[in-house]
């Protein structure tokens, strides 16, 4: 069996595992602070855990298509090398944000820069391909 994009697939799974870990953190925080679902408010500690989870979902909507377009247009290994910084950044973001809202910037920056590189790379590669098809 052969898979054309194993590295990108592994980064995708890593990002999904990070997201799943964050979902578990929300459940644990709800129990610790005795805030049952569907309530979405509570002490600041709970709200930060919920916000990490929500913000990561918002980021995945941009990250995953950008990652796969990069793999398709530029290459599997390059997509994975850039893309692996997104889940790493999200873990750094989460651990910082869990402590205090002010400690989230480094992790957020790592993730958004990785996503930005993917999006810009996608745009360049697709424009170049579009131009090449008309030459």
PyMOL commands that place a pseudoatom at each C-alpha (Angstrom):
pseudoatom trace, name=CA, resn=UNK, resi=1, chain=A, elem=C, hetatm=0, pos=[0.000, 0.000, 0.000]
pseudoatom trace, name=CA, resn=UNK, resi=2, chain=A, elem=C, hetatm=0, pos=[1.256, 3.426, -0.903]
pseudoatom trace, name=CA, resn=UNK, resi=3, chain=A, elem=C, hetatm=0, pos=[0.110, 6.786, 0.398]
pseudoatom trace, name=CA, resn=UNK, resi=4, chain=A, elem=C, hetatm=0, pos=[1.166, 9.894, -1.496]
pseudoatom trace, name=CA, resn=UNK, resi=5, chain=A, elem=C, hetatm=0, pos=[1.169, 12.296, 1.474]
pseudoatom trace, name=CA, resn=UNK, resi=6, chain=A, elem=C, hetatm=0, pos=[2.280, 10.430, 4.607]
pseudoatom trace, name=CA, resn=UNK, resi=7, chain=A, elem=C, hetatm=0, pos=[4.011, 13.391, 6.265]
pseudoatom trace, name=CA, resn=UNK, resi=8, chain=A, elem=C, hetatm=0, pos=[1.063, 15.724, 5.767]
pseudoatom trace, name=CA, resn=UNK, resi=9, chain=A, elem=C, hetatm=0, pos=[-1.259, 13.003, 6.998]
pseudoatom trace, name=CA, resn=UNK, resi=10, chain=A, elem=C, hetatm=0, pos=[0.792, 12.618, 10.174]
pseudoatom trace, name=CA, resn=UNK, resi=11, chain=A, elem=C, hetatm=0, pos=[0.743, 16.379, 10.816]
pseudoatom trace, name=CA, resn=UNK, resi=12, chain=A, elem=C, hetatm=0, pos=[-3.027, 16.352, 10.265]
pseudoatom trace, name=CA, resn=UNK, resi=13, chain=A, elem=C, hetatm=0, pos=[-3.418, 13.579, 12.834]
pseudoatom trace, name=CA, resn=UNK, resi=14, chain=A, elem=C, hetatm=0, pos=[-1.135, 15.413, 15.260]
pseudoatom trace, name=CA, resn=UNK, resi=15, chain=A, elem=C, hetatm=0, pos=[-3.286, 18.549, 14.954]
pseudoatom trace, name=CA, resn=UNK, resi=16, chain=A, elem=C, hetatm=0, pos=[-6.426, 16.472, 15.527]
pseudoatom trace, name=CA, resn=UNK, resi=17, chain=A, elem=C, hetatm=0, pos=[-4.899, 14.729, 18.547]
pseudoatom trace, name=CA, resn=UNK, resi=18, chain=A, elem=C, hetatm=0, pos=[-4.018, 18.134, 20.014]
pseudoatom trace, name=CA, resn=UNK, resi=19, chain=A, elem=C, hetatm=0, pos=[-7.604, 19.260, 19.456]
pseudoatom trace, name=CA, resn=UNK, resi=20, chain=A, elem=C, hetatm=0, pos=[-8.910, 16.066, 21.102]
pseudoatom trace, name=CA, resn=UNK, resi=21, chain=A, elem=C, hetatm=0, pos=[-6.587, 16.646, 24.085]
pseudoatom trace, name=CA, resn=UNK, resi=22, chain=A, elem=C, hetatm=0, pos=[-8.041, 20.154, 24.404]
pseudoatom trace, name=CA, resn=UNK, resi=23, chain=A, elem=C, hetatm=0, pos=[-11.583, 18.734, 24.370]
pseudoatom trace, name=CA, resn=UNK, resi=24, chain=A, elem=C, hetatm=0, pos=[-10.610, 16.444, 27.243]
pseudoatom trace, name=CA, resn=UNK, resi=25, chain=A, elem=C, hetatm=0, pos=[-9.243, 19.463, 29.116]
pseudoatom trace, name=CA, resn=UNK, resi=26, chain=A, elem=C, hetatm=0, pos=[-12.627, 21.174, 28.769]
pseudoatom trace, name=CA, resn=UNK, resi=27, chain=A, elem=C, hetatm=0, pos=[-14.358, 18.140, 30.276]
pseudoatom trace, name=CA, resn=UNK, resi=28, chain=A, elem=C, hetatm=0, pos=[-11.874, 17.982, 33.138]
pseudoatom trace, name=CA, resn=UNK, resi=29, chain=A, elem=C, hetatm=0, pos=[-12.224, 21.711, 33.816]
pseudoatom trace, name=CA, resn=UNK, resi=30, chain=A, elem=C, hetatm=0, pos=[-16.026, 21.435, 33.819]
pseudoatom trace, name=CA, resn=UNK, resi=31, chain=A, elem=C, hetatm=0, pos=[-15.784, 18.694, 36.451]
pseudoatom trace, name=CA, resn=UNK, resi=32, chain=A, elem=C, hetatm=0, pos=[-13.203, 20.533, 38.526]
pseudoatom trace, name=CA, resn=UNK, resi=33, chain=A, elem=C, hetatm=0, pos=[-15.314, 23.713, 38.585]
pseudoatom trace, name=CA, resn=UNK, resi=34, chain=A, elem=C, hetatm=0, pos=[-18.679, 21.898, 38.745]
pseudoatom trace, name=CA, resn=UNK, resi=35, chain=A, elem=C, hetatm=0, pos=[-20.029, 23.534, 35.592]
pseudoatom trace, name=CA, resn=UNK, resi=36, chain=A, elem=C, hetatm=0, pos=[-22.132, 20.961, 33.712]
pseudoatom trace, name=CA, resn=UNK, resi=37, chain=A, elem=C, hetatm=0, pos=[-22.836, 21.128, 30.003]
pseudoatom trace, name=CA, resn=UNK, resi=38, chain=A, elem=C, hetatm=0, pos=[-24.356, 22.993, 28.244]
pseudoatom trace, name=CA, resn=UNK, resi=39, chain=A, elem=C, hetatm=0, pos=[-23.307, 25.958, 30.410]
pseudoatom trace, name=CA, resn=UNK, resi=40, chain=A, elem=C, hetatm=0, pos=[-20.592, 27.996, 28.692]
pseudoatom trace, name=CA, resn=UNK, resi=41, chain=A, elem=C, hetatm=0, pos=[-19.685, 30.297, 31.556]
pseudoatom trace, name=CA, resn=UNK, resi=42, chain=A, elem=C, hetatm=0, pos=[-17.973, 29.887, 34.865]
pseudoatom trace, name=CA, resn=UNK, resi=43, chain=A, elem=C, hetatm=0, pos=[-14.775, 30.870, 36.614]
pseudoatom trace, name=CA, resn=UNK, resi=44, chain=A, elem=C, hetatm=0, pos=[-11.939, 32.399, 34.583]
pseudoatom trace, name=CA, resn=UNK, resi=45, chain=A, elem=C, hetatm=0, pos=[-9.964, 29.142, 34.723]
pseudoatom trace, name=CA, resn=UNK, resi=46, chain=A, elem=C, hetatm=0, pos=[-12.796, 27.294, 32.980]
pseudoatom trace, name=CA, resn=UNK, resi=47, chain=A, elem=C, hetatm=0, pos=[-13.371, 30.084, 30.488]
pseudoatom trace, name=CA, resn=UNK, resi=48, chain=A, elem=C, hetatm=0, pos=[-9.718, 30.022, 29.415]
pseudoatom trace, name=CA, resn=UNK, resi=49, chain=A, elem=C, hetatm=0, pos=[-9.852, 26.253, 28.810]
pseudoatom trace, name=CA, resn=UNK, resi=50, chain=A, elem=C, hetatm=0, pos=[-13.054, 26.631, 26.783]
pseudoatom trace, name=CA, resn=UNK, resi=51, chain=A, elem=C, hetatm=0, pos=[-11.575, 29.553, 24.822]
pseudoatom trace, name=CA, resn=UNK, resi=52, chain=A, elem=C, hetatm=0, pos=[-8.446, 27.552, 23.944]
pseudoatom trace, name=CA, resn=UNK, resi=53, chain=A, elem=C, hetatm=0, pos=[-10.647, 24.778, 22.558]
pseudoatom trace, name=CA, resn=UNK, resi=54, chain=A, elem=C, hetatm=0, pos=[-12.874, 27.175, 20.589]
pseudoatom trace, name=CA, resn=UNK, resi=55, chain=A, elem=C, hetatm=0, pos=[-9.979, 29.207, 19.209]
pseudoatom trace, name=CA, resn=UNK, resi=56, chain=A, elem=C, hetatm=0, pos=[-8.212, 26.056, 18.072]
pseudoatom trace, name=CA, resn=UNK, resi=57, chain=A, elem=C, hetatm=0, pos=[-11.316, 24.922, 16.195]
pseudoatom trace, name=CA, resn=UNK, resi=58, chain=A, elem=C, hetatm=0, pos=[-11.455, 28.338, 14.527]
pseudoatom trace, name=CA, resn=UNK, resi=59, chain=A, elem=C, hetatm=0, pos=[-7.807, 27.946, 13.529]
pseudoatom trace, name=CA, resn=UNK, resi=60, chain=A, elem=C, hetatm=0, pos=[-8.231, 24.410, 12.195]
pseudoatom trace, name=CA, resn=UNK, resi=61, chain=A, elem=C, hetatm=0, pos=[-10.737, 25.683, 9.626]
pseudoatom trace, name=CA, resn=UNK, resi=62, chain=A, elem=C, hetatm=0, pos=[-7.943, 27.731, 8.047]
pseudoatom trace, name=CA, resn=UNK, resi=63, chain=A, elem=C, hetatm=0, pos=[-4.983, 25.491, 8.854]
pseudoatom trace, name=CA, resn=UNK, resi=64, chain=A, elem=C, hetatm=0, pos=[-6.145, 22.135, 7.466]
pseudoatom trace, name=CA, resn=UNK, resi=65, chain=A, elem=C, hetatm=0, pos=[-7.097, 23.263, 3.939]
pseudoatom trace, name=CA, resn=UNK, resi=66, chain=A, elem=C, hetatm=0, pos=[-3.959, 25.417, 3.787]
pseudoatom trace, name=CA, resn=UNK, resi=67, chain=A, elem=C, hetatm=0, pos=[-1.820, 22.456, 4.860]
pseudoatom trace, name=CA, resn=UNK, resi=68, chain=A, elem=C, hetatm=0, pos=[-3.301, 20.122, 2.243]
pseudoatom trace, name=CA, resn=UNK, resi=69, chain=A, elem=C, hetatm=0, pos=[-3.179, 22.668, -0.578]
pseudoatom trace, name=CA, resn=UNK, resi=70, chain=A, elem=C, hetatm=0, pos=[0.490, 23.214, 0.276]
pseudoatom trace, name=CA, resn=UNK, resi=71, chain=A, elem=C, hetatm=0, pos=[1.107, 19.456, 0.132]
pseudoatom trace, name=CA, resn=UNK, resi=72, chain=A, elem=C, hetatm=0, pos=[-0.635, 19.216, -3.229]
pseudoatom trace, name=CA, resn=UNK, resi=73, chain=A, elem=C, hetatm=0, pos=[1.053, 22.245, -4.798]
pseudoatom trace, name=CA, resn=UNK, resi=74, chain=A, elem=C, hetatm=0, pos=[4.498, 22.333, -3.195]
pseudoatom trace, name=CA, resn=UNK, resi=75, chain=A, elem=C, hetatm=0, pos=[5.070, 18.934, -1.667]
pseudoatom trace, name=CA, resn=UNK, resi=76, chain=A, elem=C, hetatm=0, pos=[4.316, 16.565, 1.173]
pseudoatom trace, name=CA, resn=UNK, resi=77, chain=A, elem=C, hetatm=0, pos=[7.532, 17.000, 3.140]
pseudoatom trace, name=CA, resn=UNK, resi=78, chain=A, elem=C, hetatm=0, pos=[7.512, 20.802, 2.874]
pseudoatom trace, name=CA, resn=UNK, resi=79, chain=A, elem=C, hetatm=0, pos=[3.900, 20.963, 4.005]
pseudoatom trace, name=CA, resn=UNK, resi=80, chain=A, elem=C, hetatm=0, pos=[4.692, 18.777, 6.998]
pseudoatom trace, name=CA, resn=UNK, resi=81, chain=A, elem=C, hetatm=0, pos=[7.828, 20.749, 7.917]
pseudoatom trace, name=CA, resn=UNK, resi=82, chain=A, elem=C, hetatm=0, pos=[5.888, 24.014, 7.972]
pseudoatom trace, name=CA, resn=UNK, resi=83, chain=A, elem=C, hetatm=0, pos=[2.631, 22.543, 9.231]
pseudoatom trace, name=CA, resn=UNK, resi=84, chain=A, elem=C, hetatm=0, pos=[4.048, 20.755, 12.279]
pseudoatom trace, name=CA, resn=UNK, resi=85, chain=A, elem=C, hetatm=0, pos=[4.520, 24.151, 13.884]
pseudoatom trace, name=CA, resn=UNK, resi=86, chain=A, elem=C, hetatm=0, pos=[0.746, 24.672, 14.063]
pseudoatom trace, name=CA, resn=UNK, resi=87, chain=A, elem=C, hetatm=0, pos=[0.012, 21.866, 16.578]
pseudoatom trace, name=CA, resn=UNK, resi=88, chain=A, elem=C, hetatm=0, pos=[3.207, 22.687, 18.475]
pseudoatom trace, name=CA, resn=UNK, resi=89, chain=A, elem=C, hetatm=0, pos=[2.124, 26.303, 18.663]
pseudoatom trace, name=CA, resn=UNK, resi=90, chain=A, elem=C, hetatm=0, pos=[-1.352, 25.293, 19.816]
pseudoatom trace, name=CA, resn=UNK, resi=91, chain=A, elem=C, hetatm=0, pos=[0.076, 23.258, 22.701]
pseudoatom trace, name=CA, resn=UNK, resi=92, chain=A, elem=C, hetatm=0, pos=[2.292, 26.189, 23.739]
pseudoatom trace, name=CA, resn=UNK, resi=93, chain=A, elem=C, hetatm=0, pos=[-0.757, 28.473, 23.366]
pseudoatom trace, name=CA, resn=UNK, resi=94, chain=A, elem=C, hetatm=0, pos=[-2.926, 26.193, 25.504]
pseudoatom trace, name=CA, resn=UNK, resi=95, chain=A, elem=C, hetatm=0, pos=[-0.415, 25.709, 28.284]
pseudoatom trace, name=CA, resn=UNK, resi=96, chain=A, elem=C, hetatm=0, pos=[0.194, 29.450, 28.469]
pseudoatom trace, name=CA, resn=UNK, resi=97, chain=A, elem=C, hetatm=0, pos=[-3.484, 30.405, 28.282]
pseudoatom trace, name=CA, resn=UNK, resi=98, chain=A, elem=C, hetatm=0, pos=[-4.421, 27.833, 30.938]
pseudoatom trace, name=CA, resn=UNK, resi=99, chain=A, elem=C, hetatm=0, pos=[-2.144, 29.747, 33.332]
pseudoatom trace, name=CA, resn=UNK, resi=100, chain=A, elem=C, hetatm=0, pos=[-3.134, 33.295, 32.339]
pseudoatom trace, name=CA, resn=UNK, resi=101, chain=A, elem=C, hetatm=0, pos=[-4.619, 34.989, 29.266]
pseudoatom trace, name=CA, resn=UNK, resi=102, chain=A, elem=C, hetatm=0, pos=[-1.491, 37.131, 28.909]
pseudoatom trace, name=CA, resn=UNK, resi=103, chain=A, elem=C, hetatm=0, pos=[0.667, 34.019, 28.426]
pseudoatom trace, name=CA, resn=UNK, resi=104, chain=A, elem=C, hetatm=0, pos=[-0.957, 32.898, 25.179]
pseudoatom trace, name=CA, resn=UNK, resi=105, chain=A, elem=C, hetatm=0, pos=[0.879, 35.132, 22.681]
pseudoatom trace, name=CA, resn=UNK, resi=106, chain=A, elem=C, hetatm=0, pos=[3.948, 32.980, 21.912]
pseudoatom trace, name=CA, resn=UNK, resi=107, chain=A, elem=C, hetatm=0, pos=[1.940, 29.869, 21.095]
pseudoatom trace, name=CA, resn=UNK, resi=108, chain=A, elem=C, hetatm=0, pos=[-0.598, 31.861, 19.107]
pseudoatom trace, name=CA, resn=UNK, resi=109, chain=A, elem=C, hetatm=0, pos=[2.203, 33.485, 17.113]
pseudoatom trace, name=CA, resn=UNK, resi=110, chain=A, elem=C, hetatm=0, pos=[3.839, 30.151, 16.301]
pseudoatom trace, name=CA, resn=UNK, resi=111, chain=A, elem=C, hetatm=0, pos=[0.573, 28.725, 14.985]
pseudoatom trace, name=CA, resn=UNK, resi=112, chain=A, elem=C, hetatm=0, pos=[-0.532, 31.779, 13.024]
pseudoatom trace, name=CA, resn=UNK, resi=113, chain=A, elem=C, hetatm=0, pos=[2.878, 32.228, 11.386]
pseudoatom trace, name=CA, resn=UNK, resi=114, chain=A, elem=C, hetatm=0, pos=[2.873, 28.581, 10.268]
pseudoatom trace, name=CA, resn=UNK, resi=115, chain=A, elem=C, hetatm=0, pos=[-0.646, 28.974, 8.890]
pseudoatom trace, name=CA, resn=UNK, resi=116, chain=A, elem=C, hetatm=0, pos=[0.298, 32.249, 7.188]
pseudoatom trace, name=CA, resn=UNK, resi=117, chain=A, elem=C, hetatm=0, pos=[3.286, 30.640, 5.484]
pseudoatom trace, name=CA, resn=UNK, resi=118, chain=A, elem=C, hetatm=0, pos=[1.049, 27.845, 4.226]
pseudoatom trace, name=CA, resn=UNK, resi=119, chain=A, elem=C, hetatm=0, pos=[-1.583, 30.264, 2.888]
pseudoatom trace, name=CA, resn=UNK, resi=120, chain=A, elem=C, hetatm=0, pos=[0.970, 32.511, 1.167]
pseudoatom trace, name=CA, resn=UNK, resi=121, chain=A, elem=C, hetatm=0, pos=[2.743, 29.465, -0.266]
pseudoatom trace, name=CA, resn=UNK, resi=122, chain=A, elem=C, hetatm=0, pos=[-0.592, 28.155, -1.547]
pseudoatom trace, name=CA, resn=UNK, resi=123, chain=A, elem=C, hetatm=0, pos=[-1.382, 31.458, -3.207]
pseudoatom trace, name=CA, resn=UNK, resi=124, chain=A, elem=C, hetatm=0, pos=[2.008, 31.709, -4.903]
pseudoatom trace, name=CA, resn=UNK, resi=125, chain=A, elem=C, hetatm=0, pos=[1.956, 28.100, -6.108]
pseudoatom trace, name=CA, resn=UNK, resi=126, chain=A, elem=C, hetatm=0, pos=[-1.600, 28.316, -7.410]
pseudoatom trace, name=CA, resn=UNK, resi=127, chain=A, elem=C, hetatm=0, pos=[-1.036, 31.625, -9.200]
pseudoatom trace, name=CA, resn=UNK, resi=128, chain=A, elem=C, hetatm=0, pos=[2.117, 30.219, -10.803]
pseudoatom trace, name=CA, resn=UNK, resi=129, chain=A, elem=C, hetatm=0, pos=[0.228, 27.099, -11.882]
pseudoatom trace, name=CA, resn=UNK, resi=130, chain=A, elem=C, hetatm=0, pos=[-2.635, 29.173, -13.278]
pseudoatom trace, name=CA, resn=UNK, resi=131, chain=A, elem=C, hetatm=0, pos=[-0.201, 31.336, -15.269]
pseudoatom trace, name=CA, resn=UNK, resi=132, chain=A, elem=C, hetatm=0, pos=[1.645, 28.259, -16.529]
pseudoatom trace, name=CA, resn=UNK, resi=133, chain=A, elem=C, hetatm=0, pos=[-1.559, 26.725, -17.853]
pseudoatom trace, name=CA, resn=UNK, resi=134, chain=A, elem=C, hetatm=0, pos=[-2.141, 29.815, -20.017]
pseudoatom trace, name=CA, resn=UNK, resi=135, chain=A, elem=C, hetatm=0, pos=[1.350, 30.011, -21.521]
for i in range(1, 135): cmd.bond("trace and resi %d" % i, "trace and resi %d" % (i + 1))
show_as sticks, trace
zoom trace
